[in-house]
Amino acid sequence: MSGDDFELGPTDRLGTDAVQACSELIRFDTSNFGGGDARGERAAAEWVAAELAAAGYAPEIVEAAPGRTSVVVRITGSDTHLPAVLVHGHLDVVPAVAEDWSFDPFGGEIRDGAVWGRGALDMKGAVATMLVVAAGLSRDGAAPARDVVLAFVADEEDTGRLGAGYLVAERPELFEGVTTAIGESGAVLQRLPGGGHLYAVATAERGTARLTITARGPAGHGSRPLADNAITALAATITRLAAIEWPVTVIPAVATLLDGLEAHLGVRVDPSDPESVLVLGEAARLVSQTLTNTLSPTMLSAGYKANVIPSEAHAVIDGRVLPECEKEFFDAVDAVLGANVSRRVDGWAAPVSAPSTNGELAAFAAALRKHDPEALVLPYCMAGGTDAKWWSQLGIACYGFTPGRTDPGFEGGRGVHGVDEHVPVDSLAFGARVLDTYLRSPPPDAVGR
């Protein structure tokens, strides 16, 4: 298939519209390079606002800084006494180097049963489902079960301060009455050994610690080696950091996930044994990636001339920290720094968690099972981070719930922040249908009010 040649069936209006909206959103180059350097967010936000206005809503455009633009709209529910729900998604994407791709990363092509381009998975596909579900409610003259606030935000791919962070700090009234939020990433089909269908909903996510490690020593001539060379000290420190043996910690979300999987599969898993975890099949990574704190060196800088030994050398470390394990993380880092080496915390976003057993989880499960009766819905902890860290500052319980369903062998993880990113049209249609069902249905604890 090529161009707009795709088939979802004549009655699948939500799916068809989601595919078209995803394609259109990808054509906005909203690359976020970090450090305040971004493009395209204003244009994308204006398009989103125009789509919402065309559906009869009154969206508000909020600009945190020139060009750093978000859109928020509230849809009144049929029972305004119920707590409201926030559905959030980000408009920005990580950059794409066109030479590395086999097609235009911002072309938004629809072909071969997929939509192709940067952001298809992270997360313009999910943003598209938000838009078309809102439009579908208006088209049907229907209301969601409770007030729904839709937030299309800037800057998630950097710090989030100019997107969700700005809204939380400067416009909290837009989220009055919201107790629950859903966003990336969770509820994407994982096929279990024996054919089971797992949809893991994120109820927690690790914190993010961005550290700069600095080694200092005397400057000198490159022809006269120095024992206390700053670069040598930094390299040794990075080696020690990489060798830290983090203790296994099974947090509540991971414990509940393990219990559910063990019961479903009839197996026992030892979380401290990587080989034992592999019995979980595709779900193994959901467990293995969130059993410990981790850190990764991501940037290095030192020197200004080939024959000069510099007095300073720097490394940037990306640390990910489990809930309740913050002290353990920083103590382990400090223990290996050594003489003349220091650390600076350039960014810290605390871990977040929400209840793993409540009516909201039942609502997610009911919506998923309507479209996949085999759905096994369990909580998990995200290895990375999202804007949930901002929304939680308003006392909102945040969940990763962006439903999707792909064929066996589809490796979505390689496309997220990778090359040749694409999302199957069937997955977009499935996500739109599940989101629509979830928003139209009252939460289980509200039935009978």
Buried (B, 14 or more C-beta within 10 A) or exposed (E): EEEEEBEBEEEBBBBBBBBBBBBBBBBBBBBBEEEEEBBBBBBBBBBBBEBBEEBEBEBEBBBBEEBBBBBBBBBEBEEEEBBBBBBBBBBBBBBBEEEEBEBBBBBBBBBEBBBBBBBBBBBBBBBBBBBBBBBBBBEEEEBBBBBBBBBBBBBBBBBBBBBBBBBBEEBEEBBEBBBBBBBBBBBBBBBBBEEBBBBBBBBBBBBBBBBBBBBBBEEBEEEEEBEBBBBBBBBBBBEBBEEBEBEEBBBBBBBBBBEBBBEBBEEEBEBEEEEBBEBBBEBBBBBBBBBBBBBEBEEBEBBEEEEEBBBBBBBBBBBBBBBEBBEBBBEBBEEBBEEBBEBEEEBBBBBBBBBBEBBBBBBBBBBBBBBBEEBBBBBBBBBBBBBBBBBBBBEBBBBBBBBBBBEEEBEBEEBBBBBBBBBBBBBBBBBBBBBBBBBBBBBBEBEEE
